[in-house]
C-alpha cells in the first residue's frame, strides 16, 4: 500500500546523480532521505526511520554549511 512512497524516494535519490552542483545534489538527497523516512514511518520500520533521519540531517546541513577550500602546502596565497 505504501510502496509508492519508496518508489518516489528511489526516483528522487536517483535523480540526484544528475545534479551538477554539490549543494543541489545534497539537498535532493536530503529530500529523498526524508521520503524514505516517511516510508519507514508508514511501514513501522525503526531502522529505516533512524538511518534516513541521520542521512537527511547530514545532507541538508552540509548543503547549507559554509564551504572552505582546502589549503595546500603548494598554495602561494596561503598564510600560516
C-alpha positions in Angstrom: 0.0 0.0 0.0 2.8 2.4 0.8 5.2 1.1 -1.8 4.7 4.3 -3.9 6.5 6.3 -1.2 9.5 4.1 -1.6 9.4 4.3 -5.4 9.2 8.1 -5.2 12.1 8.2 -2.8 14.1 5.9 -5.1 13.3 8.2 -8.1 14.3 11.3 -6.1 17.6 9.8 -5.0 18.4 8.5 -8.4 17.7 11.9 -9.9 20.3 13.5 -7.6 23.0 11.9 -9.7 22.1 14.3 -12.5 22.7 17.4 -10.3 25.7 19.5 -11.4 26.3 21.3 -8.1 27.2 19.7 -4.8 24.7 21.9 -2.9 21.8 20.8 -5.1 22.9 17.1 -5.0 22.9 17.1 -1.2 19.5 18.9 -1.0 17.9 16.4 -3.4 19.4 13.5 -1.5 18.2 15.1 1.8 14.7 15.3 0.3 14.9 11.7 -0.8 16.0 10.6 2.6 13.0 12.4 4.1 10.8 10.5 1.7 12.5 7.2 2.8 11.9 8.3 6.4 8.2 8.8 5.7 8.2 5.3 4.1 9.8 3.9 7.3 7.1 5.6 9.4 4.4 4.2 7.2 5.7 0.6 7.5 6.8 1.0 11.1 10.5 0.2 10.4 12.6 1.9 13.0 16.0 1.1 11.2 14.7 2.8 8.1 13.5 5.8 10.1 16.7 6.3 12.1 19.1 5.7 9.2 17.3 8.2 6.9 16.8 10.8 9.6 20.6 10.8 10.0 21.2 10.9 6.3 18.6 13.7 5.8 20.0 15.8 8.6 23.6 15.5 7.4 22.8 16.0 3.7 20.7 19.1 4.4 23.1 20.5 7.0 26.1 20.0 4.7 24.3 21.7 1.8 24.0 24.9 3.9 27.4 24.7 5.6 30.0 27.2 4.6 32.4 25.5 2.3 36.0 26.3 2.8 38.7 25.5 0.2 41.4 23.2 1.4 44.7 24.9 1.9 47.8 23.1 0.5 51.5 23.5 1.1 51.9 24.5 -2.5 49.4 27.3 -2.4 51.3 30.6 -2.8 48.4 32.6 -1.3 48.3 30.5 1.9 49.1 32.4 5.1 50.2 30.5 8.1 
